Amino acid sequence: MASKSLIEQAKQACAYAAVDNELKSDAKVVGIGSGTTVVYVVERISQRTDLKDTIYIPTGFQSKQLILQYGLRVGNIDEISSIDITFDGADEIEPSLNCIKGGGACLFQEKLIASMSKRFILVADDRKDSEILGSRWKQGVPIEVSPYAYLKVINDLIALGCQNPLLRMGAPAKAGPAVTDNGFFIIDADFGIIKDVVKLEAQIKALVGVLDVGLFPGMAEKAYLGMSDGTTKTLLRAI
Ligand SMILES: O=C[C@H](O)[C@H](O)[C@H](O)COP(=O)(O)O
């Protein structure tokens, strides 16, 4: 069997460390994010024998399939009012743990689950480690929009200072735009270096037609970063 690339090893290391250190035996409800790094979170959880009664709340189709694939209990967001802890990936993380998410077109359900969680823990390899948002993730801020409103939102984003907002396309897997788990489109909006994350998030969220934006300010408590030398670095949000 081919050995894992260094990046995959880094993802696995940070995910395993996050689960080992943060997931306590008394956790009743656990949120599971989306993307390639949380696969290792679920893999590690499935190796535990002390979490028999725990239910797992997915953040989208991939996340739900992952929970089922590992034989864990899927919970329904309609049946719970709070989540003990959520693990999720990120596309860029700055030292204060503000982050960009949505590179894989999942962001609204992720933000919803994060907002219901007592603790929100990020797992990522060190390509996501950044001094300031917008300096490493160059694809732009992902924004989930109603298909009916996408052109109006693109024009609004230009008025907000985005040079070239792009409607994300589904090629080669799908002709036409990428469609999210909620039946919405994604616009990638490059705002360059983002100095005021809170303000930009509020401005974009206020646009009619926007479901949510992949800026997550002030939500994560801790980030586990898998480094290329095999170690894991932990970042803690200053409160
Ligand atoms: O849309 C996708 C999600 O926000 C992911 O959590 C994010 O893109 C990070 O994914 P990955 O762990 O694959 O880098």
The ligand as an SDF file (V2000), in Angstrom:
LIG
                    3D

 14 13  0  0  0  0  0  0  0  0999 V2000
  -16.0670   23.6970    2.4990 O   0  0  0  0  0  0  0  0  0  0  0  0
  -15.3480   23.0160    3.1550 C   0  0  0  0  0  0  0  0  0  0  0  0
  -15.0490   23.1830    4.5770 C   0  0  0  0  0  0  0  0  0  0  0  0
  -15.1670   24.4750    5.0500 O   0  0  0  0  0  0  0  0  0  0  0  0
  -13.7200   22.5600    4.9670 C   0  0  0  0  0  0  0  0  0  0  0  0
  -13.7460   22.3860    6.3550 O   0  0  0  0  0  0  0  0  0  0  0  0
  -12.4900   23.3710    4.5810 C   0  0  0  0  0  0  0  0  0  0  0  0
  -12.5120   23.6450    3.1960 O   0  0  0  0  0  0  0  0  0  0  0  0
  -11.2000   22.6360    4.9270 C   0  0  0  0  0  0  0  0  0  0  0  0
  -11.1570   21.4360    4.2270 O   0  0  0  0  0  0  0  0  0  0  0  0
   -9.8970   20.4830    4.2530 P   0  0  0  0  0  0  0  0  0  0  0  0
   -9.8260   19.8580    5.5800 O   0  0  0  0  0  0  0  0  0  0  0  0
  -10.1750   19.4990    3.1520 O   0  0  0  0  0  0  0  0  0  0  0  0
   -8.6900   21.3140    3.9300 O   0  0  0  0  0  0  0  0  0  0  0  0
  1  2  2  0
  2  3  1  0
  3  4  1  0
  3  5  1  0
  5  6  1  0
  5  7  1  0
  7  8  1  0
  7  9  1  0
  9 10  1  0
 10 11  1  0
 11 12  2  0
 11 13  1  0
 11 14  1  0
M  END
$$$$
